[in-house]
Amino acid sequence: MSLRPARSALARFLKVPMTRPLMCLVALTVVRLLLAACLPVTPDEAYYWIWSHTLQASYLDHPPMVAWWIYISTLICGDTGLGIRLTAPIAAAVGTILAVLACRDFQTVLLRDRPLVRMLDPVAAGILLNATLALGVGATLMTPDTPLLFFMALFLRAAARLVRTGDLRWWVLLGVSAGLGFDSKYTMILPVAGLGLWCLLSSVRRKQLLTPWPWSGLGIGAALTAPVVWWNATHGWASFVRQGGRTGDWHPASAPGYLGELLAGQFGLLTPGVFLLAGMALVAAFRRRTDVDRLLLCLTCVPGAVFLQHALGDRVQPNWPVLIYPALMCLIGVQAERRWKGAVRLGYALWGLLVCQAATGFLPLNRHFDVALRQGGGWTTFSENIALRSQEAAFIASDEYGLASELAFSLPNRVVLGAEPRWTLFDLPVWSCRAGWGLLVRNGRRSFPPGSPWATLAKPVGTIVRSRGGREAERYDLYQIPCPIPPEPAGWLRKLPGAGRG
């Protein structure tokens, strides 16, 4: 049976030629959708799923975009793993196309000025982007980085069109993508600062600042971020303080270790081959210093400098710099580096290995070396065991947000409480009990924090192990909590028929 009619129909739907790279991207997206449906939901994903059940203008940990994406996808697929992650593979596919189109525009401008320069096919930028573990894993999971990467690719596309066409109306799309990116994660402000620096470095761009278009884009971006600012203003600036409170810290004794972790994290998430290609592309761009090079350097180096400064005083999470990856791939794409295919093969091989480990656990790694085991191993059996141990309990509680969220997701017919102050920032209905008892589940490696209202009430009743294939993922202590319970948490994590009756 020929696939030509189906391929032609898809090409008409997408309104683009159905080339081999695009067919590969469609196939890769289908694989990612299947993985999204099959892989266990991680605690962080369950936490964001809780957000989608109480939509707000912002949250303590991040802005609200991830919650809105999950809300939309669960309307289609329900409260399932695929329902949480449906938009992730689709956003990765569209973002890849945007990055390729941006790279093509950048190459066109460079070739216009230097016609003899050799460059890669712009499709290489998309292939390299998908070869990174950051996108390979991120396209099958739902985190705030998922919408952030999409809007960063849109931001890059608008910047490329501005450079290629000179049409100042592209500033409007820059403002839209910047605002929506900020609503995904606060780090979006860093490439926006990079864009501003690029404008100041060029006399042509400084003249554009005298027109209304850049300021229109800025106004639109500010309007889109206003709900996040309003939420913070009405909640004691909780999220801004949490995310920016460590800025400027300086711990010289720990700085070498933090810097080493930052570089090691990028070496892993970019994959070794792409990491080396990105380094060579940055050096080449510094040497050429064309307008395109300056733009891409500003979009990558300004955020990079902030992350390096942060690493002088505190740990930088490996996923924070992923927002600069689309621009890095464009930098590689404007080079003539022929060894990129080897980097791609290594990247996809590592991604395949990681996916197989997450799905099957075929490598006998312990919890310290197996992230998939720690994050996703054994949740179904663990939740079933918790349900059996708490059949007579009025509620189940945990003072870890990820564990509480995972239990709420896995036990839809039980009252699950988040037993920590963060839940007071959610618009959750109040729940309490006057008689009976509840089961408190805590990580066995942690003690009660000082002043915890649960410590004096908790009566140890045993332990339970979460495991997969005989390998321990985590050990938990179980406690019996008599009613009535402390005023915190503020409410229960999932609305249930009849909940709230003591």
Disulfide bonds with the S-S distance in Angstrom:
Cys433-Cys483 1.89
